């Protein structure tokens, strides 16, 4: 049975498009009050209108530690608590390691790893407090990783490194806070129809489209459903890791 999230508060990063956008809607539909965060305020405001009710829009760049902390603080000031954190903000910049633009590596490390770390560190005291109180006596951290956090492949080395790092951090954190009923879950999507591919250099995009063109990829809503399933389990149960791939994806 799926539990409702009424009376709880969720913060979703990277909510201006794709998985974050779909997840914010899904969590709101499950009864949570939602704070939505990203850099594109206009997209967030449109999403807030789509959800309706009391939605907190936070324009934030989580690679800036002070802004990541402010985002969490604004959420708690506005709603009075924080029960669910979905670390979804991320970027995928692929290509060979040899002669790679190092700035792309820096962007991935800063967003995929440091942004997630800053946000989680700021949120943890509030999540622990929520886990010790009604209505559910449990709290959740959901870190959106990737199948790239399980399998390394040529042309994806630094992206792999960031997502393997997310997995290691998630498991270590889980061991630290699980007795306090803060659940830590890792969601690993395969190929999803989002904006991630379009952010790559043209020659990389061309190769990716050739690779994935024949494959029926996932929709953002598929991953939002997995996240919602994860955080609506009863207090006694934790989905620590969930891998969701297109049926036609081999690896």
Number of C-alpha atoms within 10 A of each C-alpha: 7 12 15 18 22 15 14 23 24 25 27 24 32 25 29 25 18 20 28 26 24 20 27 31 21 19 29 22 15 16 15 22 25 27 29 31 30 24 16 16 16 13 15 25 18 13 21 21 11 10 18 11 11 13 22 19 23 24 19 21 20 29 22 16 18 14 18 24 19 17 26 25 17 15 25 18 10 13 18 12 19 29 31 28 26 26 25 26 26 22 20 23 22 23 22 13 14 7 7 12 12 10 9 18 19 12 17 22 22 19 22 27 21 19 25 26 21 19 25 22 15 18 24 20 11 19 24 22 17 24 22 15 12 10 13 19 17 25 29 25 25 25 25 25 30 25 20 20 20 15 12 17 11 10 16 17 17 22 25 23 18 25 28 21 16 22 22 13 15 23 15 11 17 18 12 12 14 15 9 15 21 28 28 26 26 24 24 23 23 21 23 21 15 14 13 15 20 15 13 18 12 11 9 18 18 13 12 15 13 11 10 13 10 9 14 14 18 19 16 20 19 17 26 22 15 18 24 22 16 24 29 20 16 15 16 7 12 18 18 15 17 19 15 17 20 17 11 12 13 7 13
